[in-house]
Amino acid sequence: MTTGDFDRYGATRRTLRAFIASYEGLVRTVRDVLVPDPDARPT
């Protein structure tokens, strides 16, 4: 398998997308802790 084939391989793309989605979720959580939304209702 060449590097290009690996980059286009479905399982590779799914794994990368899952890691990116998890990272984005972590960034949202940290942002909300550091800079709370003033318009959000307290829970």
Rosetta constraint file for C-alpha pairs under 8 A:
AtomPair CA 1 CA 5 HARMONIC 5.91 0.50
AtomPair CA 1 CA 6 HARMONIC 6.41 0.50
AtomPair CA 2 CA 6 HARMONIC 6.20 0.50
AtomPair CA 3 CA 7 HARMONIC 6.22 0.50
AtomPair CA 4 CA 8 HARMONIC 6.41 0.50
AtomPair CA 5 CA 9 HARMONIC 6.03 0.50
AtomPair CA 6 CA 12 HARMONIC 6.96 0.50
AtomPair CA 7 CA 12 HARMONIC 6.69 0.50
AtomPair CA 7 CA 13 HARMONIC 7.15 0.50
AtomPair CA 8 CA 12 HARMONIC 7.32 0.50
AtomPair CA 8 CA 13 HARMONIC 6.88 0.50
AtomPair CA 9 CA 13 HARMONIC 6.40 0.50
AtomPair CA 10 CA 14 HARMONIC 6.16 0.50
AtomPair CA 11 CA 15 HARMONIC 6.12 0.50
AtomPair CA 12 CA 16 HARMONIC 6.17 0.50
AtomPair CA 13 CA 17 HARMONIC 6.02 0.50
AtomPair CA 14 CA 18 HARMONIC 6.14 0.50
AtomPair CA 15 CA 19 HARMONIC 6.30 0.50
AtomPair CA 16 CA 20 HARMONIC 6.12 0.50
AtomPair CA 17 CA 21 HARMONIC 6.05 0.50
AtomPair CA 18 CA 22 HARMONIC 6.20 0.50
AtomPair CA 19 CA 23 HARMONIC 6.16 0.50
AtomPair CA 20 CA 24 HARMONIC 6.16 0.50
AtomPair CA 21 CA 25 HARMONIC 6.25 0.50
AtomPair CA 22 CA 26 HARMONIC 6.30 0.50
AtomPair CA 23 CA 27 HARMONIC 6.21 0.50
AtomPair CA 24 CA 28 HARMONIC 6.23 0.50
AtomPair CA 25 CA 29 HARMONIC 6.28 0.50
AtomPair CA 26 CA 30 HARMONIC 6.20 0.50
AtomPair CA 27 CA 31 HARMONIC 6.02 0.50
AtomPair CA 28 CA 32 HARMONIC 6.12 0.50
AtomPair CA 29 CA 33 HARMONIC 6.34 0.50
AtomPair CA 30 CA 34 HARMONIC 6.10 0.50
AtomPair CA 31 CA 35 HARMONIC 5.61 0.50
AtomPair CA 31 CA 36 HARMONIC 7.34 0.50
AtomPair CA 32 CA 36 HARMONIC 4.73 0.50
AtomPair CA 32 CA 37 HARMONIC 6.74 0.50
